[in-house]
């Protein structure tokens, strides 16, 4: 027994897919590398802050501000790589400020 076929105009339309995003794949790989380097930079900033705290009563304000900005940048890179964000982060956009707008 054969199954009845629907006419072509009654069959559900298959969603069309665009071309594979090779550009985004390349950028994502590059941002993953930058994310890895940024993680190490955060580690060294944290160590430097602890060392500075040993010799001084307060940590460095410049390193504190840069650590905040770098942390936000890392979040932007992770959002782009995981497709939670469409706009590519720095250097294609501004480097983030330490505090959200």
JOCOR-V768711 format. One record per residue. N is the residue number from 1. RES is the residue in one small letter. PSI is psi in radians with two decimals (NA if undefined). D_LAST is the distance of its C-alpha to the last C-alpha in whole Angstrom. Layout:
# JOCOR-V768711
N|RES|PSI|D_LAST, N|RES|PSI|D_LAST
This chain:
# JOCOR-V768711
1|x|2.30|66, 2|x|2.66|63, 3|x|2.44|60, 4|x|2.46|60, 5|x|2.57|57, 6|x|2.60|55, 7|x|2.71|55, 8|x|-0.57|52, 9|x|-0.22|51, 10|x|-0.19|50, 11|x|2.48|49, 12|x|2.42|45, 13|x|2.37|43, 14|x|2.36|42, 15|x|2.41|38, 16|x|2.47|38, 17|x|2.46|36, 18|x|-3.07|34, 19|x|2.68|35, 20|x|2.35|34, 21|x|1.26|31, 22|x|-0.62|32, 23|x|-0.77|29, 24|x|-0.64|27, 25|x|-0.80|29, 26|x|-0.83|30, 27|x|-0.68|26, 28|x|-0.72|25, 29|x|-0.74|28, 30|x|-0.73|27, 31|x|-0.54|23, 32|x|-0.68|25, 33|x|-0.75|27, 34|x|-0.62|24, 35|x|-0.72|23, 36|x|-0.79|26, 37|x|-0.66|26, 38|x|-0.62|22, 39|x|-0.74|24, 40|x|-0.65|27, 41|x|-0.73|24, 42|x|-0.70|22, 43|x|-0.83|26, 44|x|-0.58|27, 45|x|-0.74|24, 46|x|-0.76|25, 47|x|-0.76|29, 48|x|-0.69|28, 49|x|-0.71|26, 50|x|-0.72|29, 51|x|-0.77|31, 52|x|-0.61|30, 53|x|-0.51|30, 54|x|-0.75|33, 55|x|-0.25|34, 56|x|2.77|32, 57|x|-0.31|30, 58|x|2.64|27, 59|x|2.91|25, 60|x|2.21|23, 61|x|-0.62|20, 62|x|-0.77|20, 63|x|-0.63|21, 64|x|-0.80|18, 65|x|-0.76|15, 66|x|-0.68|17, 67|x|-0.69|17, 68|x|-0.76|14, 69|x|-0.72|13, 70|x|-0.65|16, 71|x|-0.72|15, 72|x|-0.66|12, 73|x|-0.70|14, 74|x|-0.68|17, 75|x|-0.69|15, 76|x|-0.70|14, 77|x|-0.75|18, 78|x|-0.68|19, 79|x|-0.68|18, 80|x|-0.79|19, 81|x|-0.60|22, 82|x|0.19|23, 83|x|0.34|22, 84|x|-0.16|19, 85|x|2.40|17, 86|x|-0.55|19, 87|x|2.24|17, 88|x|2.43|18, 89|x|-3.03|16, 90|x|2.34|17, 91|x|0.13|19, 92|x|-0.16|19, 93|x|3.11|15, 94|x|2.59|13, 95|x|2.37|13, 96|x|2.67|10, 97|x|2.92|8, 98|x|-0.56|9, 99|x|2.49|6, 100|x|2.68|4, 101|x|NA|0
